[in-house]
Amino acid sequence: MSNLEALSSITNMERRLEKKRIKSTIEQYKKYHDCYGGNEEMRKANAGDMVHGIWLG
């Protein structure tokens, strides 16, 4: 496998992983929204958990 092929393969894997993280983040957001509905204060209070999950997940 050439260096270019290896790099392309790694890039594709990174893209797939990033897509999974984005889907997971969207699912987390939907769960928070479903749990706290229209209660904006509760969503704001718990948004930190979701944000930390994005960067640390």
N, C-alpha and C positions, 0 to 999 in steps of 0.2 A: 504494500500500500504506500503510495507516495505521500509526502508531507501535505500536499494540497487535499488529497482524499481524506487523510486523517483529520485535518482541520475542519473540513466540511462535515465530517461525521460528528465531531465534537459540537460544532455549531448547531447541527440539527438536534442533538440530544439536549442541549441547553434550551433551545426553543420549546421542545416538548415539555421539559420541566417547568419552564416559565408559564406555559399555557395551563398546566396542572395547578400551579400556584394561583394563577388568576381565577380559575374556576373555583378553587377552594375558598378564596377570598370572597367571591361573589356569593357562594353558598353561606358563608359566615354572615355576611351582610344581610342576606335574606332572613336568616334565623333571628338575628337581632331585631330586624324590622318586624318580623312576625311576632316575636315575644313581647316587644314593647309598643307595638302598634303606633298610634298617634302621639304617644307620650314622648315628646321631644326631649325633655329633661332626662328621662331614663336612658334614652338612646345616646345622648351626649355623655352621660356619666359612664356608660359602658363602651363607648367607641374606642377608648384607649386600649382595651383588651384586643379588639379587632385589629387596630393599627399595629400593635406590638406583634400580633400573630403574622402580619404581612412581612415585617422586617426580620423577625426572628424565626419564622416558619421555614 
